[in-house]
Amino acid sequence: MKVSEYHKKGLKNFVEKEPEGYEMFGSAKEGAHRVEFYVKKSNGKISDAKFLSSKRCKKLMALADLVAEKIKGQSINSIKIDPQDILDFFKEEKEQDKMKNRLGIILKALKR
């Protein structure tokens, strides 16, 4: 899928400011790009996840939205994200080097 197609479908997990009732889960910044993840927990698992990011980069936003979907239901202490799986989802996107860089920022934010 292309990032533009993903955006047309709508970002399900993007928020403009820190969501009420959620706690900060992780954040990372690199140059002008920043991303923050917020979660709701239930029984040691992530019941919901939202992200806030700089709006400049559509690639970062699409990747963060997909990752937020992937971490829902996972244990709060052992999040598993397969970077290749995420990149494969967006394999039609040009500039895969930028996609890898933005995903790196996201994965840095989720390191506990």
C-alpha positions in Angstrom: 0.0 0.0 0.0 1.1 3.6 -0.6 1.2 6.1 2.2 -1.2 8.3 0.4 -3.8 5.5 0.1 -3.4 4.8 3.8 -4.0 8.5 4.6 -7.2 8.5 2.4 -8.6 5.6 4.5 -8.0 7.8 7.6 -5.6 7.6 10.5 -7.4 5.8 13.3 -5.0 6.5 16.1 -3.7 10.1 15.5 -4.4 12.7 18.2 -3.7 16.4 18.2 -2.8 16.6 21.9 -2.2 14.2 24.8 -5.4 12.1 25.1 -7.3 12.2 28.4 -7.2 8.9 30.3 -4.1 7.7 28.5 -0.5 7.5 29.8 2.7 8.4 27.9 4.2 5.2 26.7 7.2 6.5 24.8 8.6 9.3 22.6 11.4 9.9 20.2 12.7 12.8 18.1 15.1 13.1 15.3 15.6 16.4 13.5 12.1 17.9 12.7 10.4 14.5 13.3 8.9 13.6 16.6 6.4 10.9 17.7 4.8 10.1 21.0 2.7 7.1 21.9 0.0 7.0 24.6 -1.7 3.9 25.8 -4.6 2.7 28.0 -3.8 -0.5 29.9 -6.0 -3.3 31.1 -4.7 -6.5 32.9 -1.1 -5.8 31.9 -2.0 -5.4 28.2 -2.4 -2.4 25.9 -6.1 -2.0 25.4 -5.8 1.1 23.2 -3.0 3.1 21.7 -2.8 6.6 20.2 0.0 8.7 18.8 0.9 12.3 18.4 3.5 13.3 15.8 4.8 16.2 13.7 2.3 16.5 10.8 5.1 17.3 8.3 5.8 13.7 7.4 3.0 11.7 6.0 5.2 8.6 6.1 5.9 8.9 9.8 2.2 9.4 10.5 1.1 6.3 8.4 3.8 4.1 10.0 2.9 5.3 13.5 -0.8 4.7 12.9 -0.1 1.1 11.7 2.3 0.4 14.7 -0.3 1.8 17.1 -2.8 -0.8 15.7 -0.2 -3.6 16.0 0.6 -2.9 19.7 -3.0 -3.1 20.8 -3.6 -6.3 22.8 0.1 -6.8 23.4 1.7 -7.2 26.8 2.8 -3.9 28.2 6.2 -5.4 29.0 7.0 -7.2 25.8 5.9 -5.4 22.7 6.8 -7.2 19.5 6.9 -5.3 16.2 8.4 -6.9 13.1 10.0 -4.0 11.2 10.0 -6.0 8.0 6.3 -6.7 8.4 5.6 -3.0 8.7 7.8 -2.1 5.7 6.2 -4.9 3.6 2.8 -3.4 4.3 4.0 -0.2 2.6 6.1 -1.9 -0.1 4.5 0.1 -2.9 5.9 3.3 -1.3 8.9 4.9 -3.0 11.8 6.1 -0.9 12.1 2.9 1.3 15.2 4.5 2.9 12.9 7.2 4.4 10.4 4.6 5.4 13.1 2.7 7.3 14.3 5.9 8.9 10.8 6.9 10.1 10.2 3.4 11.4 13.4 3.6 13.3 12.2 6.8 15.1 8.9 4.9 16.0 10.7 1.9 17.3 13.0 4.1 19.4 9.9 5.6 20.9 8.6 2.2 21.9 11.8 1.0 23.5 11.2 0.5 27.2 
